[in-house]
Amino acid sequence: MDKNTLYHITAAHLGYITMSLPALATTFAVAYSVLYDFHGSTATHCRVRNILPSISAAIARSPQQYIWRIFISLHAAPRFMYALAYYGWHKQVHVGARQTTYIFLAKVAVFLHIMENMMLVLLTCISSNDNRDIHENSFIAFIITSWMYMLLTIGLCKWARKYTDKTHKTDCGSYRYKKLFAFGNISSFTLAIYLYFRHNWFCEPYIYSLFALCEYVTIFTNILFHGTAVLDMREYSAGIVLTDLLNKHR
């Protein structure tokens, strides 16, 4: 490290740290609930047997709720940076006559990414016990912006791959993974909705546990989708660099 750079971390390493925070928070909340509050966290109005707690039940108690709020809030900061970085990443792609449309859609993707992140922080910090309306509306907005961002990003990556060499740093090498994780996310959440209503209608044993399992898959596929930034930006770093050095390279 020379005098022009005070600190730097590769985008890949920062991405792994960002991914690990919500993953650890989820794992801790579920594991702690199962080990130390099994009956309370798995109980429902149906009074049937279950073996897994839902996410809302797992993070509604102490100390899980504090770990969850801290870790989600910490991971949000680099997520904002990645959202803006992706715009710069897309600007390096040239798609010919439709460049203006491509850049406009890239801006929309950045907006959706930021909104998704903001809604996640909001529903995390304001629980259903604090204000049910805000929590539920934030969750709905989170899901909608998340899916819109995923689908738009996949479309942009598919578009970009047609115009860039596969060895180029903007080749969107994570395209296949993005499709896989987006499909898993949408499918698992759709199944979760079905299982939730089935549980409420028929009160069958273990259906709520299957609903909870689908919730876990939804969370981790969302984490993995955003974690593909590790592949897209593997050649980049973030840091504190001398401003004059940056100006020389513009």
Secondary structure as a PSIPRED ss2 file (coil, helix, strand):
# PSIPRED VFORMAT (PSIPRED V4.0)

   1 M C   1.000  0.000  0.000
   2 D C   1.000  0.000  0.000
   3 K C   1.000  0.000  0.000
   4 N C   1.000  0.000  0.000
   5 T E   0.000  0.000  1.000
   6 L E   0.000  0.000  1.000
   7 Y E   0.000  0.000  1.000
   8 H E   0.000  0.000  1.000
   9 I E   0.000  0.000  1.000
  10 T E   0.000  0.000  1.000
  11 A H   0.000  1.000  0.000
  12 A H   0.000  1.000  0.000
  13 H H   0.000  1.000  0.000
  14 L H   0.000  1.000  0.000
  15 G H   0.000  1.000  0.000
  16 Y H   0.000  1.000  0.000
  17 I H   0.000  1.000  0.000
  18 T H   0.000  1.000  0.000
  19 M H   0.000  1.000  0.000
  20 S H   0.000  1.000  0.000
  21 L H   0.000  1.000  0.000
  22 P H   0.000  1.000  0.000
  23 A H   0.000  1.000  0.000
  24 L H   0.000  1.000  0.000
  25 A H   0.000  1.000  0.000
  26 T H   0.000  1.000  0.000
  27 T H   0.000  1.000  0.000
  28 F H   0.000  1.000  0.000
  29 A H   0.000  1.000  0.000
  30 V H   0.000  1.000  0.000
  31 A H   0.000  1.000  0.000
  32 Y H   0.000  1.000  0.000
  33 S H   0.000  1.000  0.000
  34 V H   0.000  1.000  0.000
  35 L H   0.000  1.000  0.000
  36 Y H   0.000  1.000  0.000
  37 D C   1.000  0.000  0.000
  38 F H   0.000  1.000  0.000
  39 H H   0.000  1.000  0.000
  40 G H   0.000  1.000  0.000
  41 S H   0.000  1.000  0.000
  42 T H   0.000  1.000  0.000
  43 A C   1.000  0.000  0.000
  44 T C   1.000  0.000  0.000
  45 H C   1.000  0.000  0.000
  46 C C   1.000  0.000  0.000
  47 R C   1.000  0.000  0.000
  48 V C   1.000  0.000  0.000
  49 R C   1.000  0.000  0.000
  50 N C   1.000  0.000  0.000
  51 I C   1.000  0.000  0.000
  52 L C   1.000  0.000  0.000
  53 P C   1.000  0.000  0.000
  54 S C   1.000  0.000  0.000
  55 I H   0.000  1.000  0.000
  56 S H   0.000  1.000  0.000
  57 A H   0.000  1.000  0.000
  58 A H   0.000  1.000  0.000
  59 I C   1.000  0.000  0.000
  60 A C   1.000  0.000  0.000
  61 R C   1.000  0.000  0.000
  62 S C   1.000  0.000  0.000
  63 P C   1.000  0.000  0.000
  64 Q H   0.000  1.000  0.000
  65 Q H   0.000  1.000  0.000
  66 Y H   0.000  1.000  0.000
  67 I H   0.000  1.000  0.000
  68 W H   0.000  1.000  0.000
  69 R H   0.000  1.000  0.000
  70 I H   0.000  1.000  0.000
  71 F H   0.000  1.000  0.000
  72 I H   0.000  1.000  0.000
  73 S H   0.000  1.000  0.000
  74 L H   0.000  1.000  0.000
  75 H H   0.000  1.000  0.000
  76 A H   0.000  1.000  0.000
  77 A H   0.000  1.000  0.000
  78 P H   0.000  1.000  0.000
  79 R H   0.000  1.000  0.000
  80 F H   0.000  1.000  0.000
  81 M H   0.000  1.000  0.000
  82 Y H   0.000  1.000  0.000
  83 A H   0.000  1.000  0.000
  84 L H   0.000  1.000  0.000
  85 A H   0.000  1.000  0.000
  86 Y H   0.000  1.000  0.000
  87 Y H   0.000  1.000  0.000
  88 G H   0.000  1.000  0.000
  89 W H   0.000  1.000  0.000
  90 H H   0.000  1.000  0.000
  91 K H   0.000  1.000  0.000
  92 Q C   1.000  0.000  0.000
  93 V C   1.000  0.000  0.000
  94 H C   1.000  0.000  0.000
  95 V C   1.000  0.000  0.000
  96 G H   0.000  1.000  0.000
  97 A H   0.000  1.000  0.000
  98 R H   0.000  1.000  0.000
  99 Q H   0.000  1.000  0.000
 100 T H   0.000  1.000  0.000
 101 T H   0.000  1.000  0.000
 102 Y H   0.000  1.000  0.000
 103 I H   0.000  1.000  0.000
 104 F H   0.000  1.000  0.000
 105 L H   0.000  1.000  0.000
 106 A H   0.000  1.000  0.000
 107 K H   0.000  1.000  0.000
 108 V H   0.000  1.000  0.000
 109 A H   0.000  1.000  0.000
 110 V H   0.000  1.000  0.000
 111 F H   0.000  1.000  0.000
 112 L H   0.000  1.000  0.000
 113 H H   0.000  1.000  0.000
 114 I H   0.000  1.000  0.000
 115 M H   0.000  1.000  0.000
 116 E H   0.000  1.000  0.000
 117 N H   0.000  1.000  0.000
 118 M H   0.000  1.000  0.000
 119 M H   0.000  1.000  0.000
 120 L H   0.000  1.000  0.000
 121 V H   0.000  1.000  0.000
 122 L H   0.000  1.000  0.000
 123 L H   0.000  1.000  0.000
 124 T H   0.000  1.000  0.000
 125 C H   0.000  1.000  0.000
 126 I C   1.000  0.000  0.000
 127 S C   1.000  0.000  0.000
 128 S C   1.000  0.000  0.000
 129 N C   1.000  0.000  0.000
 130 D C   1.000  0.000  0.000
 131 N C   1.000  0.000  0.000
 132 R H   0.000  1.000  0.000
 133 D H   0.000  1.000  0.000
 134 I H   0.000  1.000  0.000
 135 H H   0.000  1.000  0.000
 136 E H   0.000  1.000  0.000
 137 N H   0.000  1.000  0.000
 138 S H   0.000  1.000  0.000
 139 F H   0.000  1.000  0.000
 140 I H   0.000  1.000  0.000
 141 A H   0.000  1.000  0.000
 142 F H   0.000  1.000  0.000
 143 I H   0.000  1.000  0.000
 144 I H   0.000  1.000  0.000
 145 T H   0.000  1.000  0.000
 146 S H   0.000  1.000  0.000
 147 W H   0.000  1.000  0.000
 148 M H   0.000  1.000  0.000
 149 Y H   0.000  1.000  0.000
 150 M H   0.000  1.000  0.000
 151 L H   0.000  1.000  0.000
 152 L H   0.000  1.000  0.000
 153 T H   0.000  1.000  0.000
 154 I H   0.000  1.000  0.000
 155 G H   0.000  1.000  0.000
 156 L H   0.000  1.000  0.000
 157 C H   0.000  1.000  0.000
 158 K H   0.000  1.000  0.000
 159 W H   0.000  1.000  0.000
 160 A H   0.000  1.000  0.000
 161 R H   0.000  1.000  0.000
 162 K C   1.000  0.000  0.000
 163 Y C   1.000  0.000  0.000
 164 T C   1.000  0.000  0.000
 165 D C   1.000  0.000  0.000
 166 K C   1.000  0.000  0.000
 167 T C   1.000  0.000  0.000
 168 H C   1.000  0.000  0.000
 169 K C   1.000  0.000  0.000
 170 T C   1.000  0.000  0.000
 171 D C   1.000  0.000  0.000
 172 C C   1.000  0.000  0.000
 173 G C   1.000  0.000  0.000
 174 S C   1.000  0.000  0.000
 175 Y H   0.000  1.000  0.000
 176 R H   0.000  1.000  0.000
 177 Y H   0.000  1.000  0.000
 178 K H   0.000  1.000  0.000
 179 K H   0.000  1.000  0.000
 180 L H   0.000  1.000  0.000
 181 F H   0.000  1.000  0.000
 182 A H   0.000  1.000  0.000
 183 F H   0.000  1.000  0.000
 184 G H   0.000  1.000  0.000
 185 N H   0.000  1.000  0.000
 186 I H   0.000  1.000  0.000
 187 S H   0.000  1.000  0.000
 188 S H   0.000  1.000  0.000
 189 F H   0.000  1.000  0.000
 190 T H   0.000  1.000  0.000
 191 L H   0.000  1.000  0.000
 192 A H   0.000  1.000  0.000
 193 I H   0.000  1.000  0.000
 194 Y H   0.000  1.000  0.000
 195 L H   0.000  1.000  0.000
 196 Y H   0.000  1.000  0.000
 197 F H   0.000  1.000  0.000
 198 R H   0.000  1.000  0.000
 199 H H   0.000  1.000  0.000
 200 N H   0.000  1.000  0.000
 201 W H   0.000  1.000  0.000
 202 F H   0.000  1.000  0.000
 203 C C   1.000  0.000  0.000
 204 E C   1.000  0.000  0.000
 205 P C   1.000  0.000  0.000
 206 Y C   1.000  0.000  0.000
 207 I H   0.000  1.000  0.000
 208 Y H   0.000  1.000  0.000
 209 S H   0.000  1.000  0.000
 210 L H   0.000  1.000  0.000
 211 F H   0.000  1.000  0.000
 212 A H   0.000  1.000  0.000
 213 L H   0.000  1.000  0.000
 214 C H   0.000  1.000  0.000
 215 E H   0.000  1.000  0.000
 216 Y H   0.000  1.000  0.000
 217 V H   0.000  1.000  0.000
 218 T H   0.000  1.000  0.000
 219 I H   0.000  1.000  0.000
 220 F H   0.000  1.000  0.000
 221 T H   0.000  1.000  0.000
 222 N H   0.000  1.000  0.000
 223 I H   0.000  1.000  0.000
 224 L H   0.000  1.000  0.000
 225 F H   0.000  1.000  0.000
 226 H H   0.000  1.000  0.000
 227 G H   0.000  1.000  0.000
 228 T C   1.000  0.000  0.000
 229 A H   0.000  1.000  0.000
 230 V H   0.000  1.000  0.000
 231 L H   0.000  1.000  0.000
 232 D H   0.000  1.000  0.000
 233 M C   1.000  0.000  0.000
 234 R C   1.000  0.000  0.000
 235 E C   1.000  0.000  0.000
 236 Y C   1.000  0.000  0.000
 237 S E   0.000  0.000  1.000
 238 A E   0.000  0.000  1.000
 239 G E   0.000  0.000  1.000
 240 I E   0.000  0.000  1.000
 241 V E   0.000  0.000  1.000
 242 L C   1.000  0.000  0.000
 243 T H   0.000  1.000  0.000
 244 D H   0.000  1.000  0.000
 245 L H   0.000  1.000  0.000
 246 L H   0.000  1.000  0.000
 247 N H   0.000  1.000  0.000
 248 K H   0.000  1.000  0.000
 249 H C   1.000  0.000  0.000
 250 R C   1.000  0.000  0.000
